[in-house]
């Protein structure tokens, strides 16, 4: 599928200034993609990336396409990365920090927001330090290790009067906006069953990869991938799960997975009676979402990874453009902050806390073999 920018997409479907016509398959497409008059040309939010691993490079590309945000600073513990990023992105030396000098960013008025892209075990510390520095925060998912940690992060940001978002890029992606609409508006009636699973074959992963280190990752496949499955269940149904059962699978790569789980399967029960079954795996590739409702079904495959996504209902195929997911997320968040509006709850710290409540319940259910009630 060819990648389509937001501007070229609008042009290609022939929507003119003042038009009120939107293609039927775009009924749920977030309106800020349809820039019908002029692209945004006002103040941009100055973003510093904290942690320069693989995903930071993807975010840098998103920032380059973003209309409301721009890359203005970096925080890294690797001098060579600092040098390379400074040259590649023309970052002023005064906007470059390491983890020891991080707190000095409080005095830098050229940084508005810190995007934390560190290993999971560092999310809480650097969210709180960023808040104490007076900067808005986006933190990658999972938000932290426990529901209690998430609440402390939320409280720190509220106390500092800064906004806290979690990197839920799929909330701004058209295929996911559509499955959310199909489920919550009950287009095919009540959704009864959802299957959402995600897995990657990690054979050959270096032993020093932080995802294998429990103190940095917090867990294995569930912490790394589970939030995508949990999110899709929750936003398609528009409900919070009431109980969970779960099972660990045997390890096929015990030399890698000494500290964290390799695979785990769980079943979430929702107030409406819907049952959602998911598996996350580190020894096979799977990327699928399927929802069965009273009068039809809808699905995505690829579904909850980076895409490009492909999907259909029991009636027709989806026909949405491929977008830069990170740019869309940054624009959605940046626009709210620039306009001094409260961030919507679906990408806030409270949303991250709800996911962590479920993750903790899944681990407890798998360890005990019991059905666990969720608050």
Secondary structure, 3 states (H helix, E strand, C coil): CCECCHHHHHHHCCCCCCCCCCCHHHCCCCHHHCCCCCCCCCCCEEEEEECCCHHHHHHHHHHHHCCCEEEEEEECCCHHHHHHHHHHHCCCHHHEECCCCHHHHHHCCCCCEEEECCCHHHHHHHHHHHHHCCCEEEECCCCCCCHHHHHHHHHHHHHHCCCEEECCHHHHCHHHHHHHHHHHCCCCCCEEEEEEEEECCCCCCCCCCHHHCHHHHCCCHHHHHHHHHHHHHHHHHCCCEEEEEEEECCCCCCCCCCCCCCEEEEEEEECCCCEEEEEEECCCCEEEEEEEECCEEEEECCCCCCCCCCEEECCCECCCCECCHHHHHHHHHHHHHHCCCCCCHHHEHHHHHHHHHHHHHHHHHHHHCCCEECC
